[in-house]
Amino acid sequence: MHNLVRGLGCAMLALLLASSAHAFPVTFGTSWDGISLQSVLDAEYGVGVIDAQNDYIGANSGDPDPVYWEDLGIYGIIVREVAGYSPQNTFGWYKETFSPPVIDGVDDGVIFAGPAGAGATASIVFPSGVTTFSFYLNPNGPLDSINAPEPELFFVNRFYNDLGVSGGGGVHVPTDGDVQCLVYDITDLRGGVPTFVLAWEDLDYSGDITPSSCNHCTDNDYQDFVVEISAMSPVDAQAVSFSKLKSSYGK
């Protein structure tokens, strides 16, 4: 695996919570690629250091759900990309305004395009006025993905993703928002520099989980695109208050 050690100095990447939430379960499957997310994390961070099925943010009651971040910029590096769509997957950021975003080149941008592979790096400084943000994945880029025809995108914020295949309702838990991305906080592994792993499923989460590929199913393996993001710029310590964030979601 690519050496991820790097000196970023003192920086802050604030993971903010919109509401205190109950834990949400994730229904995992067996990878069609024969490579589990656990094996990817073990190879990168050490065997058992991160528990893929129990350490994601949202696994425990009180974890933020959904999550988003606040900073002036980010540094990202691909840990591993093993999906069949890896030559086309497009990973980007957008300004979080607490309503489903429109990805149109205004207050959003591409971080890694399809040809980027393991070890690729990128530094992003957001335009003036953008400090609150999150991430999206365009599975298979300009082409269609299984149960995700263009222009459908997948978001870290699961409540922006459709409910079930083509909005037809989830066939396994959770049924209130498709979990297309698992987020792991690895700040302690990076010497206190706020750092997170984003592990993506690039097929529609709510498809039938099957042991082999089909047109209306998924493997829910979450190792299709694994990226690590770190802070690159400190932000004002007076971030948006928790009460204001809760009101943004009508909580």
N, C-alpha and C positions, 0 to 999 in steps of 0.2 A: 504493500500500500504506500501511497505517496506520503512523505513526511509532512505533517501538518504543523510542526513547531514553527512559530513565527513571533516576532516581537511587535506587539501592537501598542505597547505602553499602557497608560491608564486610560481607560475608555469605559463608556457605559452604553449598554444596549438594554433598555428597559423593556421587560416583558410585562405588559399591562393586562389586567383582567377586566372584563366588561361586567361580569356578574359572578358572584359566588355560586357554584353549581354542584349538583350531584354528579358523581362519577358516571361516565358513559362507557359502556363496554364496547369492545371492538371485536368483530368476528373475523378471525384470521383463517386463511386457507393454506394449502400446500403449494409452493411455488411451481409453476409450469417450467421455470428455468432450472429447477433442481438446486437453487441457491436460496437459502432462507435469509431474512433480514437479520436474524440472530447471528448467523455466520459472518455477515458483512460487518456488523458492529463488533463482534469478537475479534475479527482480523484487524480492525482499525484501532480499537480502544482497549483490547485485552479481553480474555475469555471471562464472561459473566459480569464485566464491569457495568454494562448497560443491559438490563433485562427488557428485551424488545416488547414483550407482551404485558409488562406490568409497570414500566418506568415512564411511559409516555404521559405528557401533561393531559389530564382528563381521566386518568386511571383511578384517581383518588378523590373522594368527596372534598369539595372546597377548592379543587384545582380550577384555574380560569377556563372558561368555555363560553365563547370562543376566545382565542388569544390574538394579540397583535403586539406590535413593537413600537418603540419610540427612540429615535436617534437622528443624527444628521447624515448618517451614511452607514454603509455596511461593507464588510469584506467577506467574500464567499469563496468556497472551494468545493468542488465535487469530490465526494468520498468514493462513490462508485455508481456506475450506471450500467445496469445489466439487462434492461428491458429490450424486447424486440423493437420497440419504438425509439430506442436510444439515438439513432441518427437524426430523428426529427423532433424529439421532445424539446419544448421551449419553456424556460423557467424565468419568471419575471416578478417585479414588485409593483405595488400600486398604493396610492394614498388611501388610508382607511378613513372613511367618512361615516361608517356605521349603517350603510345601506349597500346593496349589491352594486359593485363597481362596473363601470363601462370601460373596457380596455381599448383605448383608442389613441394612445400616444400622448394623452394629456394627463399629467400626474400619474404616469405609469411608465414602465420601461422593461426591456429585456435584460436579464442578467447573464444567462447562458442560453445560447442557441443550440440547435440540434447537434452540430458537429463537435461541440465541446465534449470532452471525455474526462475520465478520472485524472485528477491533478490539475484540471483547469482552474484558474483563479480569475476573480473580477473584483474591482473596487467601485462602489457606487456612492456618489455624493448627490443627495437629493436636491431638486430645484428649491429655490426659496419658497418658504411656506409649507414645505412637506417635512414633517417630523414624525407623524404617526402613519404607520404603514403595515402591510402584510404581503403575502406572496400568492402567486398563482402558478399553475402548470397547464400548458396547452399540450395535452397528450397527442403525440404523433404530429405535432406542429400543424402545418396547413392541411394535413390529411385527416381523415376520420379515424377515430379510435372505436373500439368495441363499446357500443352503447353511449358513445360520446361523439356524435357527428359535429362537424364544424358548424358554428363557431363556439361550441360548448367548451368551457374552461373548468378546471378544478381549482378550488381555493382552500387555503389553510382553514379559513372560517367555514366550518362544515354547514352552517346554516345558509350559506350562499349556494351550496351544491343542491342539485335536484333531489327530491325524495324518491329514491328508487330509480329503476331503469326508466329513463325518459319521463320522470315525474310520476310514475305509476304507483308509487308507494314502496317502501322498503320491504324486503323479504326476510331480512334478519336485522337484529339490533345493531346500533340504535336506529330507530325508525323516524327520528325527528331531524335528521340531517346526515347526509352521506359523509363518512370520514374518509377523505381522500389523502390526507396527510397526517402523519404522527409526528409530534414535536417532542424532542428530548432536551432537557436542560443539562448541558455538560460543562457549565461554568467552572465547577470544581476541578475538572480535568484540564482546564486551560489557565490555571494559576489565578483564578478570580476574574479573568476577562470574560464578560458576559458572552456566552457562546451556546448555540443551539444546533441540534441535528434535526433536519427535516427529511422524513422518509415518506416517499410518495407511492401511492398505488395509481398506475396510469390507466386502469380499466375502471369502469363504473362500479363503485363499491357495492352497490345493492343488486348486482347481478347474481345469478345462481352460482354458488361456489362449487366448482367441479375439478376433477383431477387432470383434465386436459382441456385444451382450447375449444371454444365454440362461440357462436355469434352472439349469444345472449348470456354470457357467464363471465366469471372473474376468478382469479386465484387469491386475491386479497393478501399478497405477500409483502407489499410495502418496501420492496427493495429495488423497484424499477428505477427510481432516481433518488439518491441519497446525497444530500448537500449539507455542508456545515457553514453556518453564518456566524460572524463575529462583529463586534462593534469596531468602528474605526474613528469615531469622533465623540467626545463627551457632549452631553446635552444639559440644558438647564435643569437643575435639581427639582425645580418646581413644575413637575409634570401635571397633566390634567388630573383633577381629583377623582377618587374612586366614586364619590356620589354623582359627579357629573357623568362619568362613564356609564354608570348604571342607568341614569335617566336617558342616555342616548339609545339604550336598548329597551326602554319602556319598562324597566324592572322596578 
